[in-house]
Amino acid sequence: MAEPESPDRGLLGSLRRICDSGLALLQTRVELVSVELQEQKVRLVRVLVLAAVAVFLANMATVVVTATVVLLARESARLPLLVGFSLLYVAATAVAFVWLRKELRAGPPPLNDTVSELKKDREWLSSRN
């Protein structure tokens, strides 16, 4: 009589091992996505806090400096000073927005490592055929 095949051998055993490997691979990729999302969240919070601090401090400095200079100036120089300060503040605001935009565009796109790993997986599977 032929001996029955053990559970680790044969078609069902192979199918179990394939499913187990596939699930392990999927778990690894999901963990990678989770780590990358956490990193992106931390970066976003940091950028938002820095932007809020910068806006608050800039507003405070603007008000105090403008008020001080305008109050110390002669009556005839106050209007040109206010116009000059207004132009300066508009230019500074434009520069700040450019810097903020640059910071938001810096770094790799979100989930870059996950996409790279999935591409490697597809290439590896393609080379097996």
C-alpha positions in Angstrom: 0.0 0.0 0.0 1.1 3.5 -0.7 1.8 5.7 2.3 -0.4 8.7 2.6 1.4 11.9 1.9 2.2 14.1 4.9 0.3 17.4 5.2 3.5 19.3 4.4 3.9 17.5 1.1 1.8 17.3 -2.0 -0.5 19.8 -3.7 -2.3 21.0 -0.6 1.0 21.5 1.3 2.4 23.5 -1.6 -0.7 25.6 -1.8 -0.5 26.3 2.0 3.1 27.4 1.7 2.4 29.6 -1.3 -0.6 31.2 0.6 1.6 31.6 3.7 4.4 33.3 1.7 1.9 35.5 -0.1 0.3 36.6 3.2 3.7 37.2 4.8 4.7 39.4 1.8 1.4 41.3 2.0 1.9 41.8 5.7 5.4 43.2 5.1 4.0 45.6 2.5 1.2 46.8 4.8 3.7 47.4 7.6 5.8 49.4 5.2 2.8 51.5 4.2 2.0 52.1 7.9 5.6 53.3 8.6 5.6 55.6 5.7 2.2 57.1 6.5 3.4 57.7 10.1 6.6 59.5 8.7 4.4 61.6 6.4 2.1 62.5 9.3 5.0 63.6 11.5 6.5 65.7 8.7 3.1 67.4 8.0 2.6 68.3 11.6 6.1 69.7 11.8 5.6 71.8 8.7 2.2 73.1 10.0 3.6 74.0 13.5 6.6 75.8 11.9 4.3 77.7 9.6 2.0 78.7 12.4 4.9 79.9 14.6 6.4 81.8 11.7 3.1 83.5 10.9 2.5 84.5 14.5 6.0 85.8 15.1 6.0 87.7 11.8 2.7 89.3 12.6 3.9 90.4 16.1 7.1 91.8 14.7 5.3 93.6 11.9 2.9 95.3 14.2 5.5 96.4 16.8 8.2 97.6 14.3 5.7 99.4 12.2 4.1 101.1 15.1 7.4 102.1 16.6 8.8 103.6 13.4 5.6 105.4 12.5 5.2 106.9 15.9 8.9 108.1 16.0 8.7 109.7 12.5 7.6 113.3 11.8 4.0 113.9 10.7 5.0 114.5 7.1 7.0 111.2 6.8 4.3 108.9 8.2 2.4 108.3 5.0 5.5 107.4 2.9 6.7 105.2 5.8 3.4 103.3 5.9 3.5 102.8 2.1 7.1 101.6 2.3 6.4 99.2 5.1 3.4 97.8 3.2 5.5 97.1 0.2 8.2 95.5 2.3 5.6 93.2 4.1 4.0 92.2 0.8 7.4 91.2 -0.6 8.4 89.3 2.6 5.1 87.5 2.5 5.7 86.4 -1.1 9.2 85.1 -0.2 7.7 83.2 2.8 5.1 81.5 0.6 7.8 80.5 -1.9 9.9 78.9 0.9 6.8 77.1 2.3 5.9 75.8 -1.1 9.5 74.6 -1.6 9.4 72.8 1.8 6.1 71.1 0.9 7.6 69.8 -2.4 10.9 68.7 -0.8 11.6 65.0 -0.3 10.4 61.9 -2.0 6.7 61.4 -2.8 4.6 59.8 -0.2 4.8 56.0 -0.1 7.9 56.0 -2.3 9.5 53.0 -0.6 6.3 51.0 -0.8 6.0 51.6 -4.5 9.6 50.7 -5.0 9.2 47.4 -3.2 6.1 46.5 -5.1 7.9 47.2 -8.4 10.8 44.9 -7.3 8.2 42.3 -6.4 6.6 42.5 -9.9 10.0 42.4 -11.6 11.0 39.3 -9.6 7.7 37.6 -10.4 8.1 38.5 -14.1 11.7 37.0 -14.2 10.3 33.7 -12.8 8.2 33.1 -15.8 
